[in-house]
């Protein structure tokens, strides 16, 4: 069908999706497809279904791309794709190939079959390309370590779409990191790996391995300058992990960034969400992390407007976040996803109005901005290992500090991809500034 098949891709939602997109891009390039963002023949979307908004955004992108180029072949995979396939919801969407999560690993062969593409020679120059990925081009690579979830939180559709937990073996993860940093098949210079999982708690349950063993091995047998986590789920931060972190926090290669999705600070709402912890447990764990390293950035996800969330319940969440060591939060407004427990609970539990949801979301977002600004101010005068990304602009270059905070460091030459020790000297309009020491 095509002499030189060109493709582009994008992903929605979580960092696991981003990690999968990176792998898909590499597989496509490895199979001879040419990555071309401007005029692709095939466009691949790795979709998300965690909120109605994420699903809507994927649908809007498909419609927009098809409007711009009716000849473009749309391939959609991921969670929305699985949901649409299962519930027959895609008939009105101009999709040429829909691939469920379970068949994702066969993406390349399914594309070749669907569009009658014969074997194409591999574009050698493409193998050297970092691609368009915003993380890849900065040398930060998402590495998926686990898929699936067993928790079935009452609002969440993910376990239905991604299935039971499956972990990658540590050896396999190490191998892919070494391949990425070595010379074959894609010699992308990697400066940071971001370990991503749907639920870190489930990592190793099926293989007898553990997160601590994984971190240990990555630090010992690879020379990757920095290792971080996309998210660490609340159940993974147990006594053993806290003990381990006391030592780990002193390792300059480990990034002191904890994205711990807690979803609510009200015990009543946590119970309704089936989160299986109370806010006091979380607070204790986060306080310990902060005590070990006061400069660790702790972030979270919060859902507002969950079923039966009264003004008093919301106030409880607000006060919890205000006084906890969490420095930054992403706020989501609850929307019931089909087939989840919450979808059925709506019959007996009152859902806050959209006006209430908007007001609560706004209040928490404002609190987050305030807390994050305070945390940024605390960085002034500190030193950190920083990974340089982007380009030099007006004598400064962007660099990511050891706790994942972005800063602008004085330099006349590009240090892109390099790690340097820096001192933060000032803060203006949310921008940290500093110099190399
Ligand atoms: S832990 Fe809960 S919110 Fe996270 S993926 Fe599993 S079911 Fe969904």
Boltz pocket constraint, residues with backbone or C-beta under 6 A from the ligand:
constraints:
  - pocket:
      binder: B
      contacts: [[A, 149], [A, 150], [A, 151], [A, 152], [A, 153], [A, 156], [A, 157], [A, 158], [A, 159], [A, 198], [A, 199]]
      max_distance: 6.0
